């Protein structure tokens, strides 16, 4: 008689949900334990009366990775969710009053950079060809396969690989690389900001992060119909349809080990046994809380943590034609902003990201009103006085937006709620509120994310944004895919 396969997944963030679906499709009986009252992790939502807000990620890239999960489970993804491309990915506002529209059409975007910022077509063509080359080299090695086996996927010629590692900017900062490409500091700033997509500093992080604008401008950036929460809803529904069992408000206290083999979990005094345990908890918290008897792998856990954020959710009593779905109001001194962040402080003149889903999702706000997700970069929590920082940051944000929109913005705020590093840590089990686990602020960061398996432990896999290949929806989905493919089967 075949041995019954049981799997337990700790946490129901995107990587946890995807792991559960893949395991169930492979024949495991799967049970997910989630400490929170609902699923989705950072892909949560909040409401202020009739206004709906996505609490976390807001830009949707690499939809093929989401589709791949459904197709792997023999389901049609379009039966679960839909998405569309927006004509403008982001509106960029600069301190001198200038504006750049990042059009979804790449040729139109290049023309905008030529007209508004004076960049040459030849340089722009070469730049986008270059970052495509970087992505095509990096993706199969670092994104699609386990990092502990990356050497297997290097090109046959090691000399060619070394030469390519120099070409992709592994030993140059993103800011220095972009300064070499573009003559206008505004263009440099625009492409430097992509380091923040994984909570990193463009003046420290390697130029390899130029793969991110390739994802956005070559492969496409999209809007999930129903808002980003709809992506979590879709994968949760897939799990339900497959027969995955969920238990919410169920905080796991311990991963049970028999010697070096994971055998299940403990919740209070109750034991739940399994052949496989998947942990979708930040690895920086998993070891001290769930694996107290295991020596933590310090080489991964001692890396610099990513930045966090301050987010204000504002129910607005009017609409603003100047703004689009995604907007970024740049600081007058971008480098100084990151120098301040590196000192664990919030800059007095921060860059401000504004996401307004109701621009295209009408039910997210009443007619002629808007739901504003207003975010600035913040350091992770090291004991700062966040209440004081919150007050100062809100005042600085409002002053900047008043100047941009030529009105007193606070007059139109009907209701407000807030999320900062301490709340992010509490609600999402993110160490110190760091949004992406470790930062990418050194050239070896790609190699120093926690692998999906701890070599000393059997039948235990780690997934999610704190593991390889990193944070964000596509990478979390890839972490689940790699972990399931690589799991121990004894």
LINFENLIN-V622051 format. One record per run of one state. SS is the DSSP state (~ for helix, > for strand, _ for the rest). FROM is the first residue (numbers start at 1). TO is the last residue. If there is no record, write none. Layout:
BEGIN
[[SS;FROM;TO] [SS;FROM;TO]]
END
This chain:
BEGIN
[[_;1;5] [>;6;10] [_;11;13] [~;14;25] [_;26;28] [>;29;33] [_;34;44] [>;45;48] [_;49;50] [>;51;54] [_;55;59] [>;60;61] [_;62;62] [~;63;72] [_;73;76] [~;77;79] [_;80;82] [>;83;85] [_;86;87] [>;88;93] [_;94;98] [>;99;103] [_;104;105] [~;106;117] [_;118;120] [~;121;143] [_;144;146] [~;147;153] [_;154;157] [~;158;167] [_;168;172] [>;173;173] [~;174;181] [_;182;184] [~;185;198] [_;199;205] [>;206;206] [~;207;217] [_;218;220] [>;221;224] [_;225;228] [~;229;242] [_;243;244] [>;245;247] [_;248;253] [>;254;258] [_;259;260] [>;261;267] [_;268;269] [>;270;273] [_;274;275] [>;276;279] [_;280;282] [~;283;290] [_;291;297] [~;298;301] [_;302;304] [>;305;305] [_;306;307] [>;308;316] [_;317;325] [>;326;329] [_;330;333] [~;334;342] [_;343;351] [>;352;355] [_;356;356] [~;357;359] [_;360;361] [~;362;364] [_;365;369] [>;370;378] [_;379;385] [~;386;405] [_;406;408] [~;409;412] [>;413;419] [_;420;420] [~;421;428] [_;429;430] [~;431;433] [_;434;437] [>;438;438] [_;439;444] [~;445;447] [_;448;449] [>;450;450] [_;451;457] [>;458;458] [_;459;459] [>;460;462] [_;463;466] [>;467;467] [_;468;472] [~;473;486] [_;487;490]]
END
